Amino acid sequence: MPASVAAHIRIRPRGSRRVLRKIHRWVGLFLMLPLALQGLTGTLLIIIPLLLPGPPHISDTGPQAGAEAIIAASRASAPPAMIPLRYNPATHPGDSALVTYGPPGERHPTSEVFVNPVHPAVIGTYVIPSWLRFLHNLHADLFLLPYGQSATGMMGLLLSGMAITGLILWWRPGVALWKAGKWRRAILISPRARGLRLWREAHVTIGFWLSSMLLFLALSGSVLAFPFARPLFGIHRPAPTGHHGHHMEGARDEQEPGEQGLDTALAALKARMPEARLLLVQMGEHPEQQSFDVVLPAYGANHPATVQYDPQTDVLRISRDPGQQRTGERSFQWLHTLHEARLASPAPVALAWKGAVLVTGMGLVFFSLSGVVMWTLRRRNATQRTAQRGDRGMTPSSSGM
């Protein structure tokens, strides 16, 4: 490397660059623990579902039974005081149907029941671990309720700032190395690096490669966390559904299971929207709470539509039409899908994106660790240098010898 380039790179940062480095360092140290928790929980939320047991396969062949019969069969293995929240039909021959159960009024299931869709009978059950929900809550709000979501949003903004300042700090020496033909030293870790230099090069190099993903996940996490972000994107929480029928029918509805009338509704869906592919059925305590998530060819699996059926008027309507969504709603949906790595298709892109999010979560844990290690090593080295200067400055006359 030319001497001028070496001098350019090794020059001690001054002015605004030095201040920027201090800001980057101290903000990282201050947020070390919560950022490490965010990275660790985000990584686990991707890895753990991949390790959970998959749905059992069946050997029976033939037409599937009705959805009501499948859900009724699953009730034999349902936990006490739980209701069916969601029904996932068998997609391909050999697949089992899935019915999830949870407390009334909740969206998140606590157990899953797998049913043979050809001859309805329970073939397996799975209790969703409570610690999985614990990890999700820890990732979303760090248990700082009622201010956890706002705190998480602020952390996302600070992490975005750290990603940007990290790129700025990399830029000047990195570009100088690139221009000098030493581009590998700008984006790769030197095999001869040891000690503090190894930690610094690993921190800088991995930060360079993950900066774009880190910035996206930090900003999208802030948007998803801040309570005021949804109205800004035109997203409003849906009003509770299905209670008008409950009041009109009185005590008769109290005895109706949530899946009643589901076969009629699905027959209407198949007859009037033959191009729609059923993803799942959302249920509740009463039949009026049923809704169907379907994939329409015009929008694809990443933009499912929601359909509801009114048995009183025999009307099938799209309550959430991807084609009618405003730009803000579409953008928010994309942010949510990408941040949680829930791309449905195409499969190679979905797998690659999930891997990128996974690596970025692991990288965030590493940045927290490496930042603390570098700070500790610098302080130790500074103490040693101060002691050495003190020893050299101590002459026989000054020591009284």
C-alpha positions as CSV (number, residue, x, y, z in Angstrom):
1,M,0.0,0.0,0.0
2,P,1.4,3.5,-0.9
3,A,2.6,5.5,2.1
4,S,0.1,8.2,1.3
5,V,-2.8,5.8,1.4
6,A,-1.6,4.2,4.7
7,A,-1.3,7.6,6.3
8,H,-4.7,8.5,5.0
9,I,-6.3,5.5,6.6
10,R,-4.4,5.6,9.9
11,I,-4.9,9.2,10.5
12,R,-6.6,9.8,13.8
13,P,-10.2,10.9,13.2
14,R,-10.7,14.6,14.0
15,G,-13.7,17.0,14.1
16,S,-17.0,15.7,13.1
17,R,-15.7,12.2,12.2
18,R,-14.3,11.8,15.7
19,V,-17.6,12.9,17.3
20,L,-19.5,10.6,15.0
21,R,-17.4,7.7,16.1
22,K,-18.0,8.5,19.8
23,I,-21.7,8.8,19.2
24,H,-21.8,5.4,17.4
25,R,-19.7,3.8,20.2
26,W,-21.7,5.1,23.2
27,V,-25.1,4.6,21.7
28,G,-24.1,1.1,20.9
29,L,-22.9,0.5,24.5
30,F,-26.0,2.0,26.0
31,L,-28.3,-0.2,23.9
32,M,-26.1,-3.2,24.0
33,L,-28.4,-5.4,26.1
34,P,-31.8,-4.6,24.4
35,L,-30.3,-4.8,20.9
36,A,-28.8,-8.2,21.7
37,L,-32.2,-9.3,23.0
38,Q,-33.8,-8.1,19.8
39,G,-31.4,-9.9,17.6
40,L,-31.5,-13.1,19.7
41,T,-35.3,-13.3,19.9
42,G,-35.7,-12.4,16.3
43,T,-33.3,-15.2,15.3
44,L,-35.0,-17.7,17.6
45,L,-38.5,-16.8,16.2
46,I,-37.2,-17.8,12.8
47,I,-35.3,-20.9,13.8
48,I,-37.7,-22.5,16.3
49,P,-40.7,-22.9,13.9
50,L,-38.4,-24.7,11.5
51,L,-37.5,-27.2,14.2
52,L,-41.1,-27.9,15.3
53,P,-42.7,-31.1,14.2
54,G,-44.5,-30.8,10.9
55,P,-48.0,-32.0,10.1
56,P,-48.4,-35.8,9.9
57,H,-49.2,-37.3,6.5
58,I,-52.0,-39.7,5.8
59,S,-52.2,-42.7,3.5
60,D,-56.0,-42.5,2.9
61,T,-57.1,-41.4,-0.6
62,G,-60.4,-40.1,-1.7
63,P,-62.5,-36.9,-1.4
64,Q,-62.2,-34.8,1.7
65,A,-64.9,-34.7,4.2
66,G,-66.7,-31.4,5.0
67,A,-65.0,-28.8,7.1
68,E,-67.6,-29.0,9.8
69,A,-67.1,-32.7,10.2
70,I,-63.3,-32.2,10.4
71,I,-63.6,-29.5,13.1
72,A,-66.2,-31.6,15.0
73,A,-63.7,-34.5,15.1
74,S,-60.9,-32.3,16.4
75,R,-63.0,-31.2,19.4
76,A,-62.4,-34.6,21.0
77,S,-58.8,-33.6,21.5
78,A,-59.3,-29.9,22.2
79,P,-58.0,-28.5,25.5
80,P,-60.7,-27.6,28.1
81,A,-62.4,-24.1,27.7
82,M,-60.7,-23.6,24.3
83,I,-62.5,-22.9,21.0
84,P,-61.4,-23.5,17.4
85,L,-59.8,-20.3,16.1
86,R,-58.5,-21.4,12.7
87,Y,-59.0,-24.2,10.2
88,N,-56.4,-25.0,7.6
89,P,-57.6,-27.4,4.9
90,A,-55.4,-30.1,3.5
91,T,-53.7,-28.6,0.4
92,H,-52.4,-31.7,-1.3
93,P,-53.2,-35.5,-1.2
94,G,-51.6,-37.0,1.8
95,D,-51.7,-33.8,3.9
96,S,-53.6,-33.6,7.1
97,A,-56.1,-30.8,8.0
98,L,-55.2,-28.5,10.9
99,V,-57.5,-27.0,13.5
100,T,-56.0,-24.5,16.0
101,Y,-57.5,-23.8,19.5
102,G,-57.2,-21.0,21.9
103,P,-59.1,-18.9,24.5
104,P,-62.3,-17.1,23.4
105,G,-61.5,-13.6,22.2
106,E,-57.8,-14.4,21.4
107,R,-56.1,-14.4,18.0
108,H,-53.1,-16.5,19.0
109,P,-53.7,-20.3,19.3
110,T,-52.3,-22.4,22.2
111,S,-52.7,-25.8,20.6
112,E,-53.0,-27.6,17.3
113,V,-55.0,-30.6,16.3
114,F,-54.2,-32.6,13.1
115,V,-57.1,-34.4,11.5
116,N,-57.4,-37.0,8.8
117,P,-59.5,-35.0,6.2
118,V,-60.7,-38.1,4.3
119,H,-62.0,-40.1,7.3
120,P,-62.2,-37.4,10.0
121,A,-60.3,-38.5,13.1
122,V,-57.6,-37.0,15.1
123,I,-54.1,-38.2,14.1
124,G,-52.0,-35.9,16.2
125,T,-51.9,-33.0,18.6
126,Y,-49.4,-30.3,19.5
127,V,-49.3,-27.8,22.3
128,I,-47.7,-24.6,21.3
129,P,-45.0,-23.8,24.0
130,S,-45.8,-20.8,26.1
131,W,-42.2,-19.7,25.9
132,L,-42.7,-19.2,22.1
133,R,-45.2,-16.5,22.9
134,F,-42.9,-15.2,25.6
135,L,-40.2,-14.7,22.9
136,H,-42.6,-12.9,20.7
137,N,-43.6,-10.5,23.4
138,L,-40.0,-10.0,24.4
139,H,-39.1,-9.1,20.9
140,A,-42.0,-6.8,20.4
141,D,-42.0,-4.7,23.5
142,L,-39.2,-6.1,25.8
143,F,-41.9,-6.3,28.5
144,L,-41.8,-2.6,29.1
145,L,-45.6,-2.4,29.0
146,P,-47.4,-0.1,28.5
147,Y,-44.5,1.8,26.9
148,G,-42.8,-1.2,25.3
149,Q,-43.9,-0.7,21.7
150,S,-42.8,3.0,21.7
151,A,-39.5,2.0,23.3
152,T,-39.0,-0.7,20.7
153,G,-39.8,1.9,18.0
154,M,-37.2,4.3,19.4
155,M,-34.7,1.6,19.5
156,G,-35.3,0.9,15.9
157,L,-34.7,4.5,15.0
158,L,-31.5,4.5,17.0
159,L,-30.3,1.3,15.4
160,S,-31.0,2.9,12.0
161,G,-28.8,5.8,13.0
162,M,-26.1,3.4,14.1
163,A,-26.3,1.6,10.7
164,I,-25.9,4.9,8.9
165,T,-23.1,6.2,11.0
166,G,-21.3,2.8,10.7
167,L,-21.4,3.1,7.0
168,I,-20.1,6.7,7.1
169,L,-17.2,5.6,9.4
170,W,-16.4,2.7,7.0
171,W,-16.7,4.9,3.9
172,R,-13.5,7.0,4.0
173,P,-10.9,4.3,4.7
174,G,-12.8,1.8,2.7
175,V,-12.9,3.8,-0.4
176,A,-9.2,4.7,0.0
177,L,-8.4,1.0,0.2
178,W,-10.6,0.3,-2.8
179,K,-8.9,3.0,-4.9
180,A,-5.5,1.6,-3.9
181,G,-6.4,-1.8,-5.3
182,K,-6.7,-3.3,-1.8
183,W,-10.5,-3.8,-2.0
184,R,-10.3,-7.1,-0.1
185,R,-9.1,-5.2,3.0
186,A,-12.2,-3.0,2.8
187,I,-14.8,-5.8,2.8
188,L,-13.0,-8.8,4.2
189,I,-11.3,-9.7,7.5
190,S,-7.6,-10.1,7.3
191,P,-6.4,-13.6,8.2
192,R,-3.5,-12.0,10.1
193,A,-5.7,-9.9,12.3
194,R,-5.5,-10.7,16.0
195,G,-6.8,-9.2,19.3
196,L,-8.4,-5.8,19.0
197,R,-7.7,-5.6,15.3
198,L,-9.6,-8.8,14.7
199,W,-12.6,-7.7,16.6
200,R,-12.5,-4.3,14.9
201,E,-12.2,-5.7,11.4
202,A,-15.0,-8.3,12.1
203,H,-17.3,-5.6,13.4
204,V,-16.6,-3.3,10.5
205,T,-16.7,-5.9,7.8
206,I,-19.8,-7.8,8.9
207,G,-21.4,-4.4,9.5
208,F,-20.7,-3.5,5.9
209,W,-22.3,-6.6,4.5
210,L,-25.3,-6.5,6.7
211,S,-25.9,-2.7,6.7
212,S,-28.7,-2.7,4.1
213,M,-30.7,-5.5,5.8
214,L,-30.0,-4.1,9.3
215,L,-31.3,-0.7,8.2
216,F,-34.4,-2.1,6.6
217,L,-35.3,-4.3,9.6
218,A,-34.6,-1.4,12.0
219,L,-36.9,1.0,10.1
220,S,-39.6,-1.6,9.4
221,G,-39.5,-2.6,13.1
222,S,-40.0,1.0,14.1
223,V,-43.0,1.3,11.8
224,L,-44.6,-1.9,13.1
225,A,-43.9,-0.9,16.8
226,F,-45.1,2.7,17.0
227,P,-48.8,2.7,17.9
228,F,-49.4,5.8,15.8
229,A,-47.8,4.3,12.6
230,R,-50.8,2.3,11.6
231,P,-53.2,5.3,11.2
232,L,-50.5,7.1,9.2
233,F,-50.5,4.2,6.7
234,G,-54.3,4.1,6.7
235,I,-54.5,1.0,8.8
236,H,-57.3,0.8,11.3
237,R,-58.1,-2.1,13.6
238,P,-61.2,-4.0,12.4
239,A,-64.3,-3.7,14.4
240,P,-65.5,-6.8,16.2
241,T,-67.5,-9.0,13.9
242,G,-70.4,-11.3,14.4
243,H,-72.1,-10.0,17.5
244,H,-75.1,-8.5,15.7
245,G,-76.3,-12.0,14.9
246,H,-75.7,-13.1,18.4
247,H,-78.0,-10.4,19.8
248,M,-80.7,-11.1,17.2
249,E,-80.9,-14.9,17.7
250,G,-80.6,-14.8,21.4
251,A,-80.1,-18.0,23.3
252,R,-80.1,-20.1,20.2
253,D,-76.8,-18.8,19.1
254,E,-75.3,-19.6,22.5
255,Q,-75.4,-23.3,21.6
256,E,-74.1,-22.9,18.0
257,P,-70.5,-23.9,17.5
258,G,-68.3,-21.5,15.6
259,E,-68.1,-23.8,12.6
260,Q,-71.8,-24.1,12.0
261,G,-72.7,-23.2,8.5
262,L,-69.1,-23.5,7.3
263,D,-69.8,-26.1,4.7
264,T,-72.5,-23.9,3.1
265,A,-70.2,-20.9,3.1
266,L,-67.3,-22.9,1.5
267,A,-69.7,-24.3,-1.1
268,A,-70.8,-20.7,-2.0
269,L,-67.1,-19.7,-2.2
270,K,-66.2,-22.5,-4.5
271,A,-69.2,-21.9,-6.8
272,R,-68.9,-18.1,-7.1
273,M,-65.2,-17.7,-6.8
274,P,-63.8,-20.9,-8.4
275,E,-60.4,-19.2,-9.1
276,A,-59.9,-18.6,-5.4
277,R,-57.6,-20.9,-3.4
278,L,-58.6,-21.3,0.3
279,L,-55.7,-20.7,2.7
280,L,-57.5,-20.8,6.0
281,V,-60.7,-20.1,7.8
282,Q,-60.8,-17.7,10.7
283,M,-63.4,-18.7,13.3
284,G,-64.6,-17.6,16.7
285,E,-67.3,-18.3,19.3
286,H,-70.2,-17.8,16.8
287,P,-70.7,-18.6,13.1
288,E,-71.0,-14.9,12.3
289,Q,-67.3,-14.5,13.0
290,Q,-66.2,-16.7,10.2
291,S,-63.9,-15.3,7.5
292,F,-61.9,-16.9,4.7
293,D,-58.4,-16.0,3.6
294,V,-58.0,-16.9,-0.1
295,V,-55.4,-16.5,-2.8
296,L,-56.6,-14.8,-6.0
297,P,-54.6,-15.3,-9.1
298,A,-54.4,-11.6,-9.8
299,Y,-52.6,-10.8,-6.6
300,G,-50.7,-14.0,-5.6
301,A,-50.0,-15.7,-2.3
302,N,-48.3,-12.7,-0.7
303,H,-51.5,-10.6,-1.0
304,P,-54.4,-12.8,0.2
305,A,-57.9,-11.5,0.2
306,T,-60.5,-11.9,3.0
307,V,-64.0,-13.1,2.1
308,Q,-67.1,-13.2,4.3
309,Y,-70.4,-15.0,3.7
310,D,-73.8,-13.9,5.1
311,P,-76.1,-16.8,5.3
312,Q,-79.2,-14.6,5.9
313,T,-78.8,-12.9,2.5
314,D,-76.7,-15.5,0.8
315,V,-74.2,-12.8,-0.1
316,L,-70.5,-13.5,-0.5
317,R,-68.4,-10.3,-0.2
318,I,-64.7,-9.4,-0.2
319,S,-64.0,-7.6,3.0
320,R,-60.3,-7.1,2.3
321,D,-59.6,-6.8,-1.4
322,P,-55.9,-6.4,-2.4
323,G,-56.9,-4.6,-5.5
324,Q,-58.7,-1.9,-3.5
325,Q,-55.9,-1.3,-1.0
326,R,-54.3,2.1,-0.9
327,T,-50.6,2.6,-1.3
328,G,-50.1,3.1,2.5
329,E,-52.0,-0.1,3.3
330,R,-50.0,-2.1,0.7
331,S,-46.7,-0.6,1.9
332,F,-47.5,-1.5,5.6
333,Q,-48.5,-5.0,4.6
334,W,-45.2,-5.5,2.7
335,L,-43.2,-4.2,5.7
336,H,-45.0,-6.6,8.0
337,T,-44.5,-9.5,5.6
338,L,-40.8,-8.8,5.0
339,H,-39.9,-8.0,8.6
340,E,-41.3,-11.2,9.9
341,A,-39.9,-13.2,6.9
342,R,-43.3,-14.5,5.9
343,L,-43.0,-14.3,2.2
344,A,-45.1,-17.1,0.6
345,S,-43.7,-17.1,-2.9
346,P,-41.7,-17.6,-5.0
347,A,-40.2,-20.3,-2.8
348,P,-36.5,-19.7,-3.6
349,V,-36.9,-16.0,-2.9
350,A,-38.8,-16.6,0.3
351,L,-36.1,-19.0,1.5
352,A,-33.3,-16.6,0.6
353,W,-35.1,-13.7,2.4
354,K,-35.7,-15.8,5.5
355,G,-32.0,-16.7,5.5
356,A,-31.0,-13.0,5.2
357,V,-33.2,-12.0,8.1
358,L,-31.8,-14.9,10.2
359,V,-28.2,-13.9,9.5
360,T,-29.0,-10.2,10.3
361,G,-30.5,-11.1,13.6
362,M,-27.4,-13.1,14.5
363,G,-25.3,-10.2,13.3
364,L,-27.1,-7.8,15.6
365,V,-26.1,-10.1,18.6
366,F,-22.5,-10.1,17.3
367,F,-22.4,-6.3,17.0
368,S,-23.5,-5.9,20.6
369,L,-20.9,-8.4,21.8
370,S,-18.0,-7.1,19.6
371,G,-18.8,-3.5,20.6
372,V,-18.4,-4.3,24.3
373,V,-15.2,-6.4,23.6
374,M,-13.6,-3.6,21.6
375,W,-14.5,-1.0,24.3
376,T,-13.0,-3.3,27.0
377,L,-9.8,-3.9,25.0
378,R,-9.3,-0.3,24.2
379,R,-9.6,0.7,27.9
380,R,-7.2,-2.1,28.9
381,N,-4.7,-1.0,26.2
382,A,-5.0,2.6,27.2
383,T,-4.3,1.7,30.8
384,Q,-1.3,-0.3,29.8
385,R,0.1,2.6,27.7
386,T,-0.4,5.0,30.5
387,A,1.4,2.8,32.9
388,Q,4.3,2.3,30.4
389,R,4.6,6.1,29.9
390,G,4.7,6.5,33.7
391,D,7.4,3.9,34.0
392,R,9.5,5.5,31.3
393,G,9.1,9.0,32.8
394,M,10.3,7.8,36.2
395,T,14.1,8.6,36.4
396,P,16.4,7.7,39.2
397,S,16.4,11.3,40.5
398,S,12.7,11.6,40.4
399,S,12.3,8.3,42.2
400,G,14.7,9.3,44.9
401,M,17.4,6.7,44.0
